[in-house]
Amino acid sequence: MRPQPHAPHDKKEALDRALAALRDVVVAYSGGVDSAFLAACAHENLGRRALAVTAVSPSLARRELDAARALAAKRGWNHMTVGTHEVAREAYARNDSDRCYWCKTELFDVLEPIARDRNAAILVGTNLDDLGDFRPGLKAAAERGVQAPLADVRLTKEEIRALSEDFGLPTAEKPASPCLASRFAYGVRVTPEGLRRIEGAEDLLRSLGFDVLRVRDHGDIARIEVPSEAIEAAVARRAEISEGLRSLGFRYVTIDLDGFRSGSMNAVLSAPTIGVPEL
């Protein structure tokens, strides 16, 4: 067995070798840190034989789509967009804990004919850190034989950011931006209207100067997450925030005192811990 590379640049060399050995590839490209880095590496090694494909649906914020298109055009990547319809799938819309599985199933259903026509492998930007997280979409990828070359060479998110900076990619410091459906509490139905409401709510917060944030949809309740150091600023603008989010249809607007944290909706998937004070 070939020893695993350890230094980030050694891992990048291993990634280049793996990509160069492929005939053609279709990269699932959302415009995030990982998929942008993978698209850049695929283009570097394969040129026009690498096709970056962005799935367009109500789950992808328009600002993310615009940024993905602009980056691909600036870098000269072979890029296309395709429509996906995960929201029309009942298993996705009902928003159980396996929602991401059905999202990726829809994505691969759309990408497979494109890859088949090109005799290409489908690649995703899963990194090493993702393998230890709760990600039902990994099961869908495994079922379809989708390849995750970043994880295969054991690249972490931090390493991908550093290598992206070396590449001159503007995504090197980009905050994580998962799909809009990740803002919905499990059990709250995902609808196109609800996705637009979340997008509008987060756009409002950004217009007020908050760059790192989530607006979580708990039905009638909007739960705002900003970094702990920005909570005071959010409270100071509570009137504007509350008025704006209520105009979008939320009845109650709250600020989470625990601050911003990725994947906070997954906290309900583990058994609750109830502390009982000593008498």
C-alpha positions in Angstrom: 0.0 0.0 0.0 1.3 3.4 -0.9 2.0 5.5 2.2 -0.5 8.4 2.9 0.9 11.9 2.3 1.0 14.2 5.3 2.1 17.7 4.3 -0.6 19.7 2.5 1.5 20.1 -0.6 2.3 16.4 -0.7 -1.4 15.8 -0.5 -1.9 18.3 -3.4 0.6 16.3 -5.5 -1.2 13.1 -4.7 -4.5 14.7 -5.7 -2.9 15.9 -9.0 -1.7 12.4 -9.8 -5.2 10.9 -9.1 -6.9 13.5 -11.2 -4.4 13.2 -14.1 -5.1 9.5 -14.2 -8.8 10.1 -15.0 -10.0 10.4 -18.5 -12.8 12.9 -18.0 -14.5 14.2 -14.9 -17.8 16.0 -13.9 -17.2 18.1 -10.7 -20.3 18.9 -8.6 -19.5 22.6 -8.1 -21.5 24.7 -5.8 -19.0 27.5 -5.5 -18.0 26.7 -1.9 -14.4 26.3 -0.6 -14.1 22.6 -1.3 -15.8 22.3 -4.7 -14.1 25.4 -6.0 -10.7 24.0 -5.1 -11.5 20.7 -6.6 -12.8 22.4 -9.8 -9.6 24.4 -10.0 -7.4 21.3 -9.6 -9.4 19.3 -12.1 -9.1 22.1 -14.6 -5.3 22.4 -13.9 -4.8 18.7 -14.6 -7.5 17.9 -17.3 -8.3 21.2 -19.0 -11.5 20.9 -21.0 -11.9 17.3 -20.0 -13.0 18.6 -16.6 -16.6 19.9 -16.5 -17.8 21.8 -13.4 -21.5 21.5 -13.0 -23.6 23.8 -10.7 -27.0 22.5 -9.7 -29.6 25.3 -9.7 -32.7 25.1 -7.4 -34.4 27.1 -4.8 -32.0 25.5 -2.2 -29.1 27.5 -3.7 -29.0 31.2 -2.8 -28.9 33.4 -5.8 -25.8 35.2 -4.5 -24.1 31.9 -4.3 -25.1 31.0 -7.9 -23.8 34.4 -9.1 -20.5 33.9 -7.3 -20.0 30.4 -8.7 -20.7 31.5 -12.2 -18.4 34.5 -11.9 -15.5 32.4 -10.5 -15.8 29.8 -13.2 -15.8 32.4 -15.9 -12.9 34.3 -14.5 -10.8 31.1 -14.2 -11.8 29.9 -17.6 -13.3 26.6 -16.4 -15.5 24.4 -18.5 -18.8 25.1 -16.6 -22.5 24.6 -17.0 -25.6 24.8 -14.8 -28.4 22.3 -14.5 -31.7 22.4 -12.8 -32.5 20.0 -9.9 -35.8 19.4 -8.3 -35.2 18.1 -4.9 -37.9 20.2 -3.4 -40.4 18.2 -5.5 -39.3 15.0 -3.8 -41.6 14.3 -0.8 -38.8 12.5 1.0 -36.8 15.7 0.8 -39.5 18.2 1.4 -40.8 16.5 4.6 -37.3 17.3 6.1 -36.4 14.3 8.2 -32.9 13.8 9.3 -32.1 12.1 6.0 -32.9 15.2 3.9 -29.4 15.5 2.6 -29.5 11.9 1.3 -32.4 12.8 -1.0 -30.8 16.0 -2.1 -27.7 14.2 -3.2 -29.8 11.5 -4.8 -31.5 14.1 -6.9 -28.1 15.7 -7.8 -26.6 12.4 -8.9 -29.7 11.5 -10.9 -29.1 14.7 -12.9 -25.3 14.4 -13.1 -25.2 10.7 -14.2 -26.5 11.2 -17.7 -24.0 14.1 -18.2 -21.2 12.0 -17.0 -22.3 9.0 -19.0 -22.3 11.0 -22.2 -18.7 12.1 -21.5 -17.6 8.7 -20.2 -16.6 10.7 -17.1 -16.3 10.1 -13.4 -18.4 12.2 -11.0 -16.4 14.0 -8.3 -17.6 15.8 -5.2 -15.7 18.1 -2.8 -16.0 16.0 0.4 -13.0 16.6 2.6 -11.5 14.5 5.4 -13.3 16.5 8.1 -16.7 15.7 6.5 -16.2 12.0 7.1 -16.5 12.5 10.9 -19.7 14.6 10.6 -23.3 13.7 10.2 -23.7 13.8 6.4 -26.4 11.4 5.0 -25.4 12.6 1.5 -22.2 10.5 1.8 -24.4 7.4 1.6 -25.9 8.5 -1.7 -22.4 9.2 -3.1 -21.2 5.7 -2.0 -24.3 4.1 -3.6 -23.5 5.7 -7.0 -19.8 5.2 -7.0 -19.2 9.0 -6.8 -15.5 9.8 -6.0 -14.3 12.1 -3.3 -10.6 12.8 -4.2 -10.0 15.4 -1.5 -11.0 13.0 1.2 -9.1 10.2 -0.5 -5.8 12.2 -0.1 -6.9 13.2 3.4 -7.1 16.9 2.8 -8.8 18.8 5.7 -10.8 22.0 5.4 -8.0 24.0 6.9 -5.5 22.6 4.4 -7.9 23.2 1.5 -8.2 26.8 2.5 -4.4 27.2 2.6 -4.0 25.6 -0.8 -6.8 27.7 -2.2 -4.9 30.8 -1.1 -1.8 29.5 -2.9 -4.1 29.0 -6.0 -5.3 32.6 -5.7 -8.9 31.4 -5.2 -11.2 34.0 -3.6 -13.0 31.1 -1.8 -9.9 30.6 0.5 -11.5 32.7 3.2 -15.1 32.2 2.2 -17.4 31.3 5.2 -19.1 28.0 4.9 -22.4 28.3 3.1 -24.4 25.1 3.0 -27.7 24.9 1.1 -30.6 27.0 2.4 -32.6 23.9 3.4 -30.0 23.3 6.2 -31.6 26.3 8.0 -34.8 24.4 8.5 -35.4 22.6 11.8 -36.1 18.9 11.2 -39.8 18.4 10.6 -40.4 21.9 9.3 -41.4 21.3 5.7 -39.0 22.6 3.0 -40.9 24.6 0.4 -39.8 27.0 -2.4 -41.5 29.8 -0.5 -39.8 28.9 2.8 -36.4 28.8 1.0 -37.0 32.3 -0.4 -38.0 33.5 3.0 -34.7 32.3 4.5 -32.7 33.8 1.7 -34.4 37.1 2.2 -33.8 37.0 6.0 -30.1 36.3 5.6 -29.8 39.0 2.9 -31.3 41.4 5.3 -28.8 40.6 8.0 -25.9 40.9 5.5 -27.2 44.3 4.5 -26.8 45.3 8.1 -23.2 44.3 8.2 -23.3 40.7 9.5 -21.2 38.5 7.2 -21.1 35.2 9.2 -24.6 34.2 10.1 -27.5 31.8 9.9 -31.2 32.4 10.2 -32.7 29.1 11.4 -36.4 28.4 10.5 -38.4 26.9 13.3 -41.8 27.5 11.7 -43.1 30.8 13.2 -39.7 31.4 14.9 -36.6 32.8 13.3 -33.5 32.0 15.3 -30.5 34.1 14.4 -27.0 32.9 14.8 -24.1 35.3 14.6 -20.6 35.0 16.1 -20.6 35.6 19.9 -18.6 38.8 19.4 -21.4 40.1 17.1 -24.4 39.3 19.4 -24.2 42.8 21.0 -24.3 44.5 17.6 -27.3 42.3 16.6 -29.1 43.2 19.8 -28.4 46.9 19.2 -30.2 46.6 15.8 -33.0 44.4 17.1 -35.7 46.7 16.0 -34.6 46.7 12.3 -34.0 43.0 12.4 -37.3 42.2 14.0 -39.3 44.4 11.7 -37.5 43.0 8.6 -38.0 39.3 9.5 -41.6 39.8 10.6 -42.3 41.4 7.2 -41.1 38.1 5.7 -43.7 36.1 7.7 -41.9 35.1 11.0 -44.0 35.8 14.1 -41.2 35.6 16.5 -37.5 36.7 16.1 -34.8 35.5 18.4 -31.1 35.8 18.7 -29.3 32.6 19.9 -27.1 33.4 22.9 -24.8 30.5 22.0 -23.7 32.3 18.8 -23.0 31.0 15.4 -22.1 27.3 14.9 -22.3 25.2 11.9 -24.6 22.2 12.1 -26.5 23.4 15.1 -29.7 21.8 13.8 -28.1 18.4 14.3 -28.1 18.9 18.1 -31.6 17.4 18.2 -30.4 14.1 16.8 -28.7 13.2 20.1 -30.6 12.5 23.3 -31.2 15.7 25.3 -29.2 16.2 28.5 -31.3 17.6 31.4 -29.4 19.1 34.2 -31.2 18.8 37.6 -29.9 21.3 40.2 -29.0 20.0 43.6 -31.3 20.9 46.4 
